Amino acid sequence: MAIPRKHSGHARVGRRSKREVAKAATHKIRKGYRPSTAAGEFVHEEIHHVRRGKHGARSPKQAIAIGLSKARRAGVPLPPRRRKG
């Protein structure tokens, strides 16, 4: 008989509310993960949105940029974005 496992948040990708994504990121930071790992929750969700066609963004780089921006707005302590220069 298989041992039942706890489901991670990734099982519901694309169906999580903004609050649930932010809660997952906050939980990771409290557990001691790096801020970039916590921001990965937002990026993962955003890549899913782009693939489903919810945004005008086409490339994965744009999805990453949007996800990191949302993470910063939600309070994830990420460094400021890099500027072209």
ZIWOHU-V102685 format. One record per pair of residues at least 24 apart in sequence whose C-alpha atoms are under 10 Angstrom apart, sorted by sequence separation. I is the first residue (numbers start at 1). J is the second residue. D is the distance in whole Angstrom. If there is no record, write none. Layout:
i: {I:I}
j: {J:J}
d: {D:D}
This chain:
i: {18:21:40:42:43:46:39:42:43:41:42:43:18:40:41:42:43:13:17:39:40:42:43:16:39:42:14:15:38:39:41:42:10:13:14:39:40:9:13:14:36:39:42:12:13:14:15:38:39:10:13:14:15:10:13:14:36:39:13:35:39:35:39:14:38:39:37:38:39:36:38:35:36:34:35:36:34:35:36:34:35:25:29:22:26:29:22:25:26:21:25:26:23:25:18:22:21:22:22:19:18}
j: {42:45:64:66:67:70:64:67:68:67:68:69:45:67:68:69:70:41:45:67:68:70:71:45:68:71:44:45:68:69:71:72:41:44:45:70:71:41:45:46:68:71:74:45:46:47:48:71:72:44:47:48:49:45:48:49:71:74:49:71:75:72:76:52:76:77:76:77:78:76:78:76:77:76:77:78:77:78:79:78:79:71:76:70:74:77:71:74:75:71:75:76:74:76:70:74:74:75:76:74:74}
d: {9:8:9:9:4:9:10:5:6:8:7:9:10:8:9:9:8:9:10:7:8:7:8:8:6:6:9:9:10:9:8:10:8:8:6:9:9:9:6:8:9:5:10:9:9:9:10:8:8:8:10:6:10:9:7:7:9:10:9:9:10:10:7:9:7:9:10:9:8:8:10:6:9:10:6:7:9:6:9:9:9:8:8:9:9:9:8:9:9:9:10:8:10:8:10:7:10:9:9:9:9}
